[in-house]
Amino acid sequence: MDESKAVREILDELSATSHVQVRSSTELAAHVSEAAEDEDEKRTGNGQGPLRRRTDYRAVRNAPRSLPLTPWQIIHAIGLGVASARQGAGRGLAEHWGSLRYNQALEANQGSYLQLSSEGRDLLRFYKATQSGEIGTGFASLLAEELVRSRYPDHSVSVIPADVALKAGWTLRSTSGTGARPEPLQRRPHFFVEAWQPGQPSKVLLLSSKGTHSSVHQVHKQLSTASAHVESVHIGPYGTVPYLLIGTEIPKKESLALHILEAPGTTILRPSGETSEANLDLALDQENRMADVVRHTDRKRTTIPGFQVLPDSFAWFSIVLARAEAATLTAFTGGGKPTAQYLTKEQGRRHFQHDVHANTDRMRDAEHPIHGMDFVGTDHIYRLNGTRVEAFSGLQKNLYTHLHHGRVNEYRRDVHAQRGQWPDRSTSGRWNAVSIRADGTVMAIRLQDE
């Protein structure tokens, strides 16, 4: 078999739909609680004291038995998450293309359930933590999005990197140079999940994700740690914001499994006062909020380290979430000045003031018709097993035009109107694998013409 034919088969496998097991039960919640108790006992014995945690998690109601996905959808989700999470480092787009390292990492077994391929298993131990973290983040964001969309079918759903959003109001790094900060400030959820409709208050929950190549026992330990990550952020009164804990188990030979728990509830970002709608086009100045949380216990008011958004800041936080998502989308399509306009200083605005990224010479100069729609974005040409391959990441042209010109309100209005109308076919013309998300982003890959 010649190399180009072998690579074509690899690319074709990226568009094949498989399933990922989803597990949630009262037994899982009990095991996570036991793991938390064990960890806190060890910490107490070492003189550290127990972690602050949310302990109101339980099995997810109406959890799906499995999640149907193509490997390319997962790579799309990983790339989107990395492009936004690395903002501030000035390498967002370059690291986004690093998601292509997983082109050969996943495959379907005989039962059509996803598992690691031989390529994915053949990793140096040094890289396993990175792989499990990035793959776990991709799966968790897709599962959370699917779950929240099923509960709010008349809403659009956005998964927004928590650190990017929080940096608009708080300094997450140590300013003393010692790196010593209270533990609750070091442990943070990975995402905010926002269910929204144009002109209406949003519903928000937290998501903390983990991933491991080890046993299910390690999943329990990781989820117990995740319960401390979600404890650091509060929207409204202390301990009331709902959350999801998702751990991805990546066995060496068996199929992957997603373990999920939740604290159900609804937190609505309803602006206070006379304003019923936040202006998402409003550019935000950097705020310097105190990293304090107000907690009431036994009629006593105490202040503890953490991040809290109180009702009088709900309108501000609605803008923060929408503009952080806009930065994520423009970073995915090419970064540069269109991304910089949505970021504050702490969020890394200066790193996007110029259209320069490592390993990417041309920015937003590619336009491709896919499924009869025009997409604007950036091409990446590289070699896969010696064969030249072209990957493209972009945003539907009209939606991109809105974000390029700072029109977040119009972007959300139009993308919400297209909800449920995006093509779900995983190939298109000469593109071997295509993924189009409900946010209007596309990621596609094909052999390059020699």
Secondary structure, 3 states (H helix, E strand, C coil): CCHHHHHHHHHHHCCCCEEEEEECCHHHHHHHHHHHHHHHHHHHHCCCCCCCCCCCCEECCCCCCEEEECHHHHHHHHHHHHHHHCCCCCCHHHHHHHHHHHCCCEEECCCCEEEECHHHHCCCHHHHHHHHHHHHHHHHHHHHHHHHHHHCCCCEEEEEEHHHHHCCCCCCCCCCCCCCCCHHHHCCCCEEEEEECCCCCEEEEEEEEEEECCCHHHHHHHHHHHHHHHHHEEECCCCCCCEEEEEEECCCCCECEEEEEEECCCEEECCCCCCCCCCCCCCCCCCCCCCEEEEEECCEEEEEECEEECHHHHHHHHHHHHHHHHHHHHHHHCCCHHHHCCCCCCCCHHHHCCCCECCECCCCCEEEEECCEEEEEEEEEEEECCEEEEEEEEEEHHHHHHHHCCCHHHHHHHHHHCCCCCCCCCCECCECEEEECCCCEEEEEEECCC
